[in-house]
Amino acid sequence: MPIQQTRTIAMVECASCPDCEKILVLGMLPAESKRPFVEGRARGWVIICGGCGNEFPVRSAEIFQTVKEDRPMQRRGAA
């Protein structure tokens, strides 16, 4: 019997690096690459880009959401 493969689709929060324009998925960044900040009424993250090493603040209002589609897992039979 064939195994049914399904795709998982999720909405993820992203930010764009102002220098190299790389799209960074906030949930996938390691803890050392982001830290929260609060300045007056503004809240958000200070992010370190893995592509160019640039450190930049991103306010919560600047974070955008996009669809992330996970590839289906392929199961392998026992040897």
C-alpha positions in Angstrom: 0.0 0.0 0.0 1.5 3.4 -1.0 2.1 5.9 1.8 0.1 9.1 1.4 2.3 12.2 1.4 0.8 15.4 2.5 2.2 18.9 2.5 2.1 21.2 5.5 1.4 24.9 4.9 1.9 27.4 7.6 2.0 31.2 7.9 5.4 32.4 9.1 6.7 35.8 10.3 9.5 37.2 8.1 11.7 40.3 7.8 13.9 41.5 5.0 17.5 42.5 5.5 18.0 46.1 4.3 21.5 45.5 3.0 21.3 42.1 1.1 17.4 41.9 0.9 17.5 38.3 2.1 14.2 37.1 3.6 14.6 35.9 7.2 12.0 33.6 8.8 12.0 34.7 12.4 10.9 31.4 13.8 13.8 29.6 12.1 16.5 32.0 13.4 18.8 30.8 16.2 18.4 32.5 19.5 21.8 34.3 19.1 20.6 35.9 15.8 17.6 37.8 17.3 16.7 39.7 20.5 13.6 41.6 21.4 13.6 45.4 21.8 11.2 47.9 23.3 11.7 51.6 22.6 8.8 53.8 23.7 5.7 52.3 22.1 7.7 50.5 19.4 8.4 46.8 19.9 10.1 44.3 17.7 13.4 42.4 17.1 17.0 43.3 16.6 18.1 40.7 14.0 21.5 39.6 12.8 21.4 38.6 9.1 23.0 35.2 8.4 23.8 36.3 4.9 25.7 39.5 5.3 26.2 39.8 9.1 24.2 43.1 9.3 22.5 43.8 12.6 19.2 45.8 12.2 16.0 46.5 14.1 12.6 45.4 12.8 9.5 46.8 14.4 6.5 44.6 14.8 4.6 46.7 12.3 7.3 45.9 9.7 7.2 42.1 10.1 5.3 40.5 7.3 3.7 37.0 7.0 4.1 34.6 4.1 3.2 31.0 3.4 5.8 28.4 4.1 5.3 25.0 2.5 7.1 22.1 4.1 8.2 19.3 1.8 6.6 16.0 2.5 8.7 13.5 4.4 9.7 10.4 2.5 9.5 7.2 4.6 12.1 4.5 4.0 11.4 0.9 4.7 13.3 -1.0 7.4 16.4 -2.7 6.2 
